[in-house]
Amino acid sequence: MTLFDDTNIHKILSSMYLFEKFDKDLIKSIINDIDITKTLILLYTKNHSTPLDKVEKWYKTKYTFERITNELIEETNHSSYEGMYQPKKNNLFPKDFTIHPKSQESGVKRLS
């Protein structure tokens, strides 16, 4: 089980796999292989209306398990990923992260 907090937030999109270079064909094959019948959706909430009928073994946390409905499966099977695209290059990102020494005569007044 992986917890996504501030220390490993970068893993949300990559999970166990990290791809260093852009491969359009690989991305298309992964997207085409996405199938809701192969997923496990975890929903955590403090407020819910569903009765919790199971209890976790070690921490005694109450939970429930529900199968994905046929209605949701049908809805996602007819979804299209045609609108997905790689965003245009953002030329506003800095390329030089060098920290330069502060000049004595910067012309900026300091507030005390």
C-alpha positions, 0 to 999 in steps of 0.5 A: 500500500502506498500513501500519497503525502507531501514526501512522495506526491510525485509518485501519484502519476507514475506509481511504481513506474517512472518514464524518463522520455516521451513515447507517444506510442507507449502512452497510446497503448497504455490509454487503450488498455485502460479498462474500469473492470481492471481497476480498484477504486478506493474512496476515503471519507469521514461522511458517508451514507453507505453502511459499513459491513466489514471490519479491518483485521488489525486496526478494526477500521470499518469499511465496505466493498462494492462491485463496480456497477454495470451502468458505470462500466458501460458508461466508461466503455463508451468514453473517448480519450481522443481529446487527450493531448500533450500541452504546448511547450511553456517557454516561461519556465526558467532555464538558469537556476544559478543563485547570484550574489546580492549586489551592494547597489541594487537600488532597492530600498529595504524595509526595516 
